[in-house]
Amino acid sequence: MSVKTTTDHTGMVLIKGGGFMMGAADGEGRKDEYPMHKVEIRDYWIDVTEVTNKQFAAFVKATGYSTTAEKNINWEEMKRQLPPETPKPPDEQLVAAALVFKKKAQVNNLDDYGQWWSWVPGASWKHPQGPDSDIKGKENYPVVQVSWDDAIAYCKWAGKRLPTEAEWEYAARGGLQNKKYPWGDEPIESGQPKANTWQGKFPVVNSEWDHYEKSAPVGSYKPNGFGLYDMSGNVWEWCNDWYNENYYKEIASIQSANPSGPVKSFDSDEPTIPKKVVRGGSFLCNASYCKGYRVSARMKSSPDTGLEHTGFRCVANTGVGVL
């Protein structure tokens, strides 16, 4: 696949580096958001918005790239991530597919996310909800159903890269210190809509107070202090880092400069499955279930997973060349 040897900074902003306190400053965070620790960041460029369907379509047209969700599942690769003796699923379950959100009439337990996620054959970036859906008229919406591997491929083609988790959080804070959200501390449902999240009873009723049931066109809400849109809500964004739930504890006593994350993944919930970090929350986040729209909130997903609420944005070094 050909890649660009120079980086076009159109649609990006230059972030001036500096120091900040990374992690949660309040009692609302999950345990992997603590302790708050000092991080130094160098200058870098970042996309003003999440990568859109139009931008991703240009990449696919130029390269002929096929995303993870468009390929049948390789069982030999998949079983390496599963507990030993896991039985092989029927062949009809190993076809090209992705996870699609299905609103429910009722749920029994919010810890059982399988109640509202469905494995849908034919779901992909071109058909986010399945083969009967498409992205016509949604060129300016964030591309979704892209795996970490797909995001990396796009970034390389564009002469860019995925942000580190520290770069992502520094950008999301928009120059504010120790605030909960990109806009400050005002609760998300106070005042005017500030981000695309879930209002109502998740996952049963969405009042659409923010004007969207699912994803929104990029830039639908006010930008943060750095001029960046949708750093809270809309779709989760892939970061370059491996996810390790103990990472903050391990580096807390070190003043980190441009940290690139842990050397390997660890998630005690699913210790056999390597995970990458996703940030920012999505249109499915609600205070009763997921306050992932907080700037310090961390989540994780396996790098080969496509989801209806996961996309990405790119960054670039201040120098020239493939990164």
Secondary structure, 3 states (H helix, E strand, C coil): CCCCCCCCCCCEEEECCEEEEECCCCCCCCHHHCCCEEEEECCEEEECCCCEHHHHHHHHHHHCCCCHHHCCCCHHHHHHHCCCCCCCCCHHHCCCEEEEECCCCCCCCCCCHHHCEEEEECCECCECCCCCCCCCCCCCCECCCCCHHHHHHHHHHHCCECCCHHHHHHHHHCCCCCCCECCECCCCCCCCCCCECCCEECCCEECCCCCCCCCCCCCCCCCCCCCCCCCCECCEEEEEEECECCHHHHHCCCCEECCCCCCCCECCCCCCCCCEEEECCCCCCCCCCCCCCCCCCEEEECCCCCECCEECCCEECCCCCCC
